[in-house]
Amino acid sequence: MNAPHALATPEVKTLDTVFFELPYVPEFLLEETRLWFAPQQANPKFVHVELVGDSGKNWQAYYSKKGWCFVHEEPRPAEGPFQVPASGIHLTVLEPGKIFTPKPVLRLVEGGPTIPIVSLQKRRPLNEWRPNYLQALNFIKKYEWAQSVPYSVKAAIWEIEECGQIAGSVAWRNAEIVLRNFDSRELRLTLSDIFFNRPEDYPLGSEIYLRVLGTSGPNGFDELVNLSRHPVSRKRKIVASTLGELKNCEGLPALLKLLEDEDPEVRRSALRALGKVGVRTQQDPDGAVAAYLESPEIPERVWAAQAFVKGGDRSHEKYLLTLVKEEPRLLTDMGELGDVLADLKLEESVPYLMNRLKSDRQEFRADAAEALGKVTGLNREYQSNDDDEQRRSALKIYQRWWDDRKKERRTAGAR
């Protein structure tokens, strides 16, 4: 007897934007969802949300009975699946009613008609691994909201503070979407005030608030720069790190000022950030950054070199390549040198990284493989305990990539 034909996997279509309205900030990532519209996307009566990836493995408790039945049904009586890029996902947290809990809904356009999400619980499932008492919430419980902000914002900030103490929780990523959706002067003042006053036992909240503040507008980045004068050194360190993460050259004066900070950890964070932002020689007239090129610490020399290369002075690339070729240390111990190479797009490092991949030391192989993935963009999955055949296969792939890049560069240079 012939085996039955397997059902074809339906093609995943893309929606540019969707607006989730949920009675909670979910633990599953909204970007790890697929949407199924019934009876069809053009005229839906309701929608099923299917969890995929790690969310599908870890958060099935969010499914309602209808949702659980739907994801195990073949064929599925709905049009889909549809995916939405992370940049197109919006989230509003519904305020709880006095008697009834609001039901999850979806909108395809802002302010458009609501579509019931029948596959999700309207009450957030209990997670047994969450502790009953969270020290991280002490601050936000007592915080006095000086600005009028939507309920969604308060719920998101509460979630972020809670996530700071719970290892592995990623609900903060959904909460960050909420903060970006509700950008306003009141929100910016709130984020600045909360950062200024919150304790730093769990820095996740500060990192998120500053990142959102620095990319909001108008004047959000200026508010971030103003916080670089915070009287607490631990706060200044986080501001410096965020300025580097955002790579906004308007933050350069503040970072140069932080490079003179009384606290060595703040100075180090500022130098790392300057490496990401970039410094032109004329922007360092007093030689404050250049002085680190002679530092006894390799990470500091690496970040100073990165800063000048990003600023246009390629003469420092040779030093970075020499470290990859000759220094018998892990890249991670040399100022996260693999990330620096990828940031600068130093493709010339690939042959030297391949030599590191041939090392007998397992940690060297893992270190080199991670850097190769970032520099080449191949992101080939490689395990440091792969056998010799798997390692040779990886080396062949990277060698082929390097040979192709050399040909492309020769062709481009001949034009």
C-alpha positions, -999 to +999 in steps of 0.1 A: +000+000+000+013+034-009+019+058+020-005+087+022+008+120+007+020+145+033+001+177+033+020+205+016+033+232+040+014+264+030+035+293+019+040+320+046+027+354+034+037+387+048+016+416+063+034+449+066+016+460+099-007+446+125-020+461+158-023+437+187-046+447+216-041+422+244-051+423+281-015+416+291+021+418+279+027+382+267+057+361+274+057+348+239+074+370+213+049+387+190+074+384+162+072+346+167+035+344+157+017+334+125-018+347+118-047+327+102-078+345+092-112+329+090-128+326+066-103+347+047-080+377+053-100+400+031-131+397+052-122+381+085-147+372+113-119+361+136-082+353+137-061+325+151-026+333+164-002+304+160+030+304+181+062+293+163+099+289+171+108+290+208+075+306+216+056+276+201+077+253+223+076+272+256+043+291+257+015+268+246-003+276+279-014+309+261-036+289+237-073+288+244-091+255+238-100+267+203-065+277+197-051+244+208-075+225+186-068+248+156-030+244+156-034+206+156-061+206+129-053+196+093-063+211+069-069+244+088-102+261+080-086+296+076-064+316+053-028+317+062-003+317+076+007+354+076+038+367+093+046+403+103+081+418+104+092+430+139+091+466+127+055+463+118+042+449+151+023+473+174+009+464+209-016+480+231-023+466+266-060+467+273-071+482+307-089+456+328-126+461+334-142+462+368-161+430+361-150+414+328-115+409+314-112+424+279-108+399+251-077+399+228-083+415+194-063+424+163-065+454+139-051+453+104-049+491+102-046+517+130-081+526+142-097+500+119-123+474+129-113+449+156-109+412+148-114+388+177-083+366+185-101+334+195-069+313+199-055+332+230-065+331+266-080+364+278-063+360+311-025+356+313-016+321+323+003+316+356+039+309+352+051+287+381+087+297+377+080+333+385+088+340+422+060+354+443+081+382+457+102+404+433+125+429+448+128+446+414+092+458+418+097+477+450+106+508+432+078+508+406+052+500+432+060+532+450+067+554+420+046+585+417+036+591+381+042+628+376+031+626+339-002+615+324+007+584+304-016+556+290-023+524+309-003+505+283+028+524+292+024+517+329+018+480+322+049+479+300+072+495+325+059+472+353+067+442+330+102+455+322+110+460+359+098+425+366+118+409+338+150+425+352+149+400+380+138+369+361+165+352+341+154+342+306+122+362+305+118+380+271+085+397+277+104+430+279+108+428+242+071+431+238+070+458+265+096+478+245+072+477+215+046+494+237+069+522+248+078+529+211+042+529+201+032+555+227+059+581+221+051+615+235+066+643+255+050+628+286+065+594+279+100+609+273+098+628+306+086+597+324+114+575+310+140+601+319+126+605+355+123+567+361+159+562+349+172+590+371+156+576+402+154+538+399+180+516+416+204+498+394+203+463+411+187+451+378+199+473+350+177+459+322+151+486+328+176+514+324+190+499+292+155+498+277+144+532+288+175+549+275+174+530+242+138+541+237+144+576+249+174+580+226+155+570+195+123+589+203+116+624+192+117+652+191+145+659+216+147+623+229+183+620+221+191+653+237+173+641+269+196+610+268+227+631+265+216+653+294+215+622+316+252+617+310+257+642+338+239+620+364+256+622+398+258+584+402+286+568+383+267+536+376+241+557+358+267+575+337+282+542+327+248+530+313+243+562+294+277+559+278+270+523+268+236+534+253+253+562+233+276+537+218+248+513+210+228+540+192+259+551+172+247+586+169+276+610+162+257+638+180+266+620+212+303+623+205+309+654+228+292+637+257+313+606+252+345+626+251+335+643+283+327+609+299+362+597+288+375+621+314+352+608+342+365+602+377+353+566+376+375+542+356+345+520+347+327+550+332+358+559+312+361+524+299+324+523+289+329+557+271+359+544+252+340+513+241+311+535+229+335+558+210+348+527+192+312+521+179+305+558+171+338+567+155+362+596+160+380+617+135+415+629+144+404+665+145+377+656+169+404+645+194+426+676+196+438+669+231+447+633+222+424+618+249+413+589+226+447+586+209+463+581+243+445+548+246+464+535+216+493+531+240+473+516+268+487+485+286+453+469+282+446+453+248+408+459+249+414+496+253+439+497+224+414+478+203+385+502+210+407+533+204+418+518+171+382+510+162+372+546+170+398+560+145+390+535+118+353+543+121+363+579+118+381+573+085+417+566+095+423+531+081+460+530+092+449+513+125+434+483+107+468+467+105+470+466+143+437+448+146+446+423+120+479+416+137+461+408+169+439+382+151+470+367+133+495+366+162+480+372+196+475+339+215+443+351+233+406+346+227+390+374+206+365+378+234+394+386+258+406+413+234+377+438+237+352+415+219+375+418+188+352+396+167+325+422+171+349+450+163+360+432+131+324+427+120+315+463+129+344+476+107+337+450+080+373+439+081+370+411+056+408+408+055+406+391+089+388+361+074+420+341+065+434+347+100+401+337+116+401+305+096+435+297+110+421+301+145+393+277+135+420+251+129+432+254+165+433+223+188+417+243+216+380+240+216+374+275+230+395+290+202+374+272+176+341+284+190+355+320+194+367+320+157+335+305+144+314+331+160+335+359+145+336+343+111+298+342+110+296+379+119+323+391+095+311+370+065+274+372+072+271+335+066+261+327+102+268+290+096+258+270+126+290+255+140+296+237+173+331+238+189+329+201+194+322+193+158+344+165+144+372+170+120+350+164+089+325+190+100+353+215+107+368+209+073+334+214+057+331+247+075+365+258+064+357+250+028+326+272+030+345+301+044+374+296+020+350+297-009+334+328+004+368+345+008+379+335-028+347+349-042+351+381-023+387+385-036+374+381-072+346+406-066+371+431-052+396+426-081+367+431-106+355+463-088+391+476-087+396+471-124+366+492-133 
